[in-house]
Amino acid sequence: MKVNLTLTLTVLLSCAISLIVTYSIRSAALRFDLLDRPGDGKAHSNPVPLLGGIGIYIGFVIAFAITNLPTILQQSSAVLAGATLITITGLYDDLRGMKPLPKLIAQILAAGALINGGIYAQVTGIYLLDLAMTIFWVVGICNAQNLLDNMDGLSAGVAAIACFFFTLLAVSQGQVIISAVSAALLGATLGFLRFNWHPATIFMGDTGSLLLGFLLASLGIQLRFPSDLVVRTWMIPILVLAVPIFDTTLVSISRLRRGLRLTDGGRDHVSHRLRKMGLGVRQAVGAIYFASSCCGTIALAIALIHETRLAYILTAIVVVAGLALLFFFERVDLSDTGQPQRR
């Protein structure tokens, strides 16, 4: 009961702080002309304020610090250090621009902060291999969430859904601190989403998308299940984050096939393909929300149902469905979507 109350207060507090800070950041961005301007194939037709990710960061950090002060230095300093580094990196990129290599180095350093704090994937039991998997996972999810930030409300909404399921998973395993981290991020993301829902009045920028990716990746690593169940629980974080992973895979295959650079932006994501099929912005985003919720539900079922065979059957269903959708979406005609752009 006490844990549930603390989590509820954490969500409400982080949401309120994020709302206030995001509103203030939006006003400041308008005043100082920190805007993402239309043109060059971008989806929006009017200038939109940037740096909404600052609201997510401040809402998350303050709420988590207030509601978990006794344990924050003991168990969460590595996560906060990595989150701060990745937020500064995204902020610099939004304000000045940054080439892919320095951003990659920053993501690796953020993963290193987790490892230094004793937070790393424990899947194979081979220390060096687990460290390599940790770095790959953090860098991959950071960029997947960044790529997913291509339509109003999409990246923030999918992150909120993932946080919801990570919170439930952590609570089910008695991991109080992990559930608190997830709850704080859930509230901060929802507060920002109030202004980012279509038509968005502020964008999170790389400041927010990289931060969300890093924190979601760290939550996936920190989730722990009984050691004898690793054979069936390793896929749970992957299922919770299946949507950004799928979108990144689709975009990577599509661009390689068309001879484009992976680092270029473009209107070739799942959301854009759904729009090409006739869905509106809110319909396309809603469909992706639904897919993310389904994957999260399957992940939760695997965690709660102690049956290895069923876990692999459910995972196989998701994989087969994913491959079928990958083939389907790759066949969508993109001939009139224009040249690759950042957004």
Buried (B, 14 or more C-beta within 10 A) or exposed (E): EEEEEBBEBBBBBBBBBBBBBBBEBBEEBBEEEBBBEBEEBBBBEEBBBBBBBBBBBBBBBBBBBBBBEEEBEEBBEBBBBBBBBBBBBBBBBBBEEBEEEEBBEBBBBBBBBBBEBEBBBBBEEEEEEBBBBBBEBBBBBBBBBBBBBBBBBBBBBBBBBBBBBBBBBBBEBEBBBBBBBBBBBBBBBBBBBBBBBBEBBBBBBBBBBBBBBBBBBBBBBBBBBEEEBBEBBBBBBBBBBBBBBBBBBBBEEBBEEEEBEEEEBBBBBBBBBBBBBEBEBBEBBBBBBEBBBBBBBBBBBBBEEEEEEEBBEBBEEBBEBBEEBBEEBBEBEBEEBEEBBEB
